[in-house]
Amino acid sequence: MHTDDLPSYDPAVGFGRMPAGARQSLILDVVEMDGFVSVSQIASNLNVSEMTIRRDLVVLEERGLLARTHGGAVSAATSPREVFDLEEPAFKRRRHRNAREKTAIAHAAASLIGPSETIGLDVGTSTLTLAEAIVERADLRVFTNSLRAAMVLSASKSPVYVLGGEVRNPEQSVVGSRAVGELANYNLDRVFIGVSGLIEAGFFDYSVEDSEVKRAFIARADQIVILCDSSKFDHRSLARVCDIAGADVLVTDAPPPNHLARALEAAEVQVIVAGAVAERIAG
């Protein structure tokens, strides 16, 4: 049962008087079908407060029937070390989160870019920080679907090309079939992809629409570089961008935990730890 399939609210009946057991049973039905449940969506559908739903989730988690996450809950069958991030945090909040680590990652990623390369810049806070790190370059050609990155790079002497399509707010990303189709016409030396999470099954992002463009970027590049700070290890979200083997390089700020390090090594993904890069440069 999907949340959209829940019975509509009838003022004459009032879901607010639904017994807690029945409400919790509906929650479990949604989790069983979708793998997750959103607090805000099911609260709206049942016309109860989000606090009521959160209390239900606490009860169900204590009974071992599901696992609470940010913004909702997932099936208890999910690996206990994995966190399912249901809701995409606001861009400004993500921009300030782990800002120092993202700056280190951006400078390490920028050092990978050779002379006169044609590169792709995906949307996200890490790739925006990378745009700031390469704004002084005058020898690049940059393709991006991030309006924010394009505005930063408009101060550069390197030409910047923005994909056409629909603008998704508040991310200010360009998405849709036009953007995906346009990328099929280009060959990129290197593409830089931002993600919301990394688990052994691959790299993830919050948005289905943004992920479609990420995959189109990946399909057109000679080298795929993933930018992922360590707070995203063992986090997954709605859309899988690609499996681990879909990346060539992972740039992060700390060594991945052993289980992820083994998966990355098996997939022959080069891991660059930004702090280690800075130490080598300083030395």
C-alpha positions, 0 to 999 in steps of 0.5 A, spaced: 500 500 500 502 506 497 501 512 501 497 515 496 493 509 496 491 510 503 483 512 504 482 519 503 480 523 509 472 524 511 470 529 516 464 526 518 469 520 520 475 523 522 482 519 522 484 523 528 479 518 532 483 512 528 485 507 534 493 507 534 493 500 532 490 501 526 494 507 524 500 503 526 498 497 521 497 502 516 504 505 517 507 498 516 503 496 510 506 502 507 513 500 509 512 493 507 510 496 500 515 502 499 520 500 503 520 507 507 514 511 510 514 519 510 512 522 516 509 528 513 506 525 507 502 519 512 500 524 517 497 529 511 493 523 509 491 520 515 489 527 518 493 527 524 499 531 527 506 529 525 508 528 532 502 522 532 506 519 527 513 520 530 510 516 536 507 511 532 514 510 529 517 510 536 512 504 538 513 500 532 521 501 532 521 498 539 517 492 537 523 491 532 518 492 526 521 498 522 527 503 523 526 510 524 530 515 519 531 522 518 523 524 516 520 517 516 522 510 517 524 504 513 523 496 513 527 493 519 530 489 514 535 494 512 542 493 514 543 496 521 549 500 519 545 504 513 541 510 514 535 511 509 535 519 508 528 520 505 527 528 505 532 532 501 535 538 506 534 545 504 540 547 499 543 552 504 543 548 510 547 542 506 551 548 503 554 550 510 554 542 513 561 540 513 563 546 509 571 545 511 571 538 508 567 540 502 572 545 500 578 540 501 574 535 497 573 541 491 581 543 491 583 535 491 578 534 485 580 541 482 588 538 482 585 532 477 583 537 472 589 537 466 590 543 461 585 544 456 580 539 459 572 539 457 569 537 464 562 536 466 559 539 473 553 536 476 549 539 481 550 539 488 554 543 494 560 539 493 560 541 485 558 548 487 564 548 491 569 545 486 566 551 481 569 556 486 575 552 486 576 552 478 574 559 477 581 562 475 582 557 470 582 560 463 583 553 459 577 549 460 570 548 457 565 546 462 558 543 461 553 543 467 546 543 469 547 547 475 545 554 475 549 556 481 555 553 478 554 557 472 553 563 475 560 562 479 563 560 473 561 566 469 566 570 472 571 565 469 575 566 462 573 558 461 567 558 456 561 555 460 555 551 457 548 550 461 544 544 459 537 546 456 531 543 460 526 544 466 529 548 472 528 544 478 527 549 485 530 550 490 536 546 487 536 550 481 538 544 477 536 543 469 533 536 469 528 533 464 529 529 457 532 535 453 538 536 458 539 528 458 538 528 450 543 534 449 549 530 453 549 525 448 552 530 443 558 531 447 564 527 449 567 529 456 574 528 459 572 528 466 565 529 470 564 530 477 558 528 480 555 529 487 551 524 491 547 524 497 550 517 500 554 511 499 553 504 501 556 497 498 550 497 493 552 504 490 552 511 490 545 515 491 541 521 490 535 524 493 532 526 486 530 522 481 530 527 476 537 530 478 539 522 478 537 522 470 542 527 468 547 524 473 547 518 469 547 522 462 553 525 465 557 519 467 555 516 460 559 521 456 565 522 460 572 518 460 573 519 467 567 519 473 569 522 479 564 522 485 565 527 490 562 525 497 564 527 504 565 522 509 558 524 513 555 520 507 558 513 508 553 508 509 547 513 507 542 511 501 536 515 499 531 514 493 535 514 487 541 510 485 545 514 481 550 508 479 553 502 482 560 502 485 563 500 479 560 506 475 565 510 478 573 511 477 575 516 482 572 517 489 574 524 492 572 524 500 575 527 506 576 521 510 578 513 509 571 509 508 570 504 513 572 497 512 566 494 508 566 500 503 573 500 502 573 493 500 567 494 496 571 500 492 577 496 492 574 490 489 570 495 484 577 498 482 575 505 484 581 510 486 580 513 493 583 520 494 582 522 501 583 530 501 586 531 507 592 526 505 592 530 498 593 537 502 599 534 507 603 531 500 602 538 497 604 542 503 610 537 504 
